[in-house]
């Protein structure tokens, strides 16, 4: 699936990921291949994702996420 993480200043990551864990307002949730469509608000925490067999982590202050058709679009602040 495709993961795009953007801020107001830059594109922080754009590429393929096999797992994405996000800090939602109701708690952390994980998105895998063929996840149902959703839109959610993010709180302060870490976005963790697996790409190329490596687990990466990115601290965020909050943001929004949209999941649709195996594309995860994250706008952070």
Secondary structure as GFF3:
##gff-version 3
##sequence-region A 1 77
A	DSSP	beta_strand	2	6	.	.	.	ID=ss1
A	DSSP	beta_strand	11	16	.	.	.	ID=ss2
A	DSSP	beta_strand	19	24	.	.	.	ID=ss3
A	DSSP	beta_strand	27	31	.	.	.	ID=ss4
A	DSSP	beta_strand	38	42	.	.	.	ID=ss5
A	DSSP	beta_strand	45	51	.	.	.	ID=ss6
A	DSSP	beta_strand	54	60	.	.	.	ID=ss7
A	DSSP	beta_strand	63	68	.	.	.	ID=ss8
A	DSSP	beta_strand	71	76	.	.	.	ID=ss9
###
